[in-house]
Amino acid sequence: MRITISLFMIFILMLVSCKKNEIANPERDVVQIGKLSVDKQVFINRYRLSKDFAKAKQITRDDVVKFLDEYFVKNYLLVNKLLDQGIENEKEIKEDLERLKRRAMTGMNGPLYRKVIPSSVEVSDQEIEDLYNKSNYMLKIAYLRVSSKHLADSLYKALKKGADFGEIAKKYSLDIHTYEHGGEVRNYIQRGSLDPEFEKAIFNLKEGQVSKPIYITGWYNIVKVLKKKTIQKKPLEQMRPQLKQRLQQFKMNEIRNNYIDSLFIKYDYRVNKELFPYIKKAFVPFDRVGQLKVDAIPKDKLKEPLVTYKGGQFTLLEFVKTYNSSNAASRVPLRYDDEIENHIKTLIIGHLMYADAVARGLLEDEQFKFIYNRMRIQKLEREALKRLVNDQIKLTDDELKAYYEQHKQQWNNQDFEKVKRFVRNRLMAQRAKEYKDKLAEELRKEYDVVYNEALITAVVDSLNKMKQIPRVRKF
């Protein structure tokens, strides 16, 4: 009886061992690293952009495995370690991963867009002819963009009294691409390329005239027409494809904007304006926009929902974190109620779209799963490198000075203090690579690394065929 049980246990262990060394998705994954794997297309896309691909005359199996080891396997071994330590149960990581889910689902050309935005729209011959007949001139404009109606009305009054448009734009405009140039837009504007309300307001202006504030998706725009230029039109038939494409793009944008607007009603969007005074009090202006001081807001208020909607809420603390972590181009000052309300609506769009995607059952969409998993792994790779590698390396000033002395010609013998930051970065990168290589070698004892030899062979053949296709030089 004991012999039978022992043989049975050995058989079970053999089965587990065999399964442990299997590729989870043999038709798709080129290598399995513990719980993680590398998709064939992800590898090919990255390899084709590498110097290794450019230099190789003939790609071999060893070339592919070497690249996989260096740019995927080592990092994924570290990620496996973090996963076993429970990183995805940490509160901040959970919040970050939820944000990544929203990005993966709601990004342009993502799963939700494919569901709600048609791949193409019809444009009639009459619409093309109407646009052609209206396209008699184009405009050279300057414009300024602000996020408050109160401020926009005030600036418009100042401009009507003779204030210099360029100086006003330099001081107040939030468009980072034009404010330094007094709001001047580099290219000429043609009909059919902008929002209809925007075009209606500016194409009726004369040279030198200034528009009233034009509200477009959260922004108040004031436009000055600098020059009108007559278009030397080609025959309609020659311009038809270009005009059709312009109208199609406009219609697609209109469908998108109408869809987003509908979500605020569909999901019963509500904002708690009683929290606005706390936002204004915490706002510290700098560099045209500003930052929110979380310590200036009572802790009990931070927990309150700033926004509620069917399926979720957005607390004041979430708003503060999101605002402070966003780049300057997507931030606005928070001085007036309408600025705050418009910015909240901008930030909540992704949440409403995600709620709609969930309601549509798109969490099971294969494209979403693929995009999100790639984003998730990239996030976990960064965390793994920081926690398991970079945070473990301590560099002293003596080490930095010694490294500088050995390599100071690379910094043209400049004074050590002037280049200390660059020396630290260089030495840190070197030490981190050494530390990561050593740690990865140890982790190979804990986690299986299994190469999909059959798929690698197919990938090698595919890459070599790609090498044979002549590259077209672009001038």
Secondary structure, DSSP 4 states (H G I P E B T S, - for coil): -HHHHHHHHHHHHHHHHHHHTS-SSTTTEEEEETTEEEEHHHHHHHHHTSHHHHH-SS--HHHHHHHHIIIIIHHHHHHHHHHHTTGGGSHHHHHHHHHHHHHHHHSTTSHHHHHHS-S-----HHHHHHHHHH-SEEEEEEEEEES-HHHHHHHHHHHHTT--HHHHHHHH---TTTGGGTTB-SSPB-TTSS-HHHHHHHTTPPTT-BPPPEEETTEEEEEEEEEEEE--PPPHHHHHHHHHHHHHHHHHHHHHHHHHHHHHHHTT-EE-GGGHHHHHHHEE--TTS-EE-GGGS-HHHHTSEEEEETTEEEEHHHHHHHHHHS-GGG-----SHHHHHHHHHHHHHHHHHHHHHHHTTGGG-HHHHHHHHHHHHHHHHHHHIIIIIGGG----HHHHHHHHHHHGGGGTT--HHHHHHHHHHHHHHHHHHHHHHHHHHHHTTTS-EEE-HHHHHHHHHHHHHHHHSPPPPP-
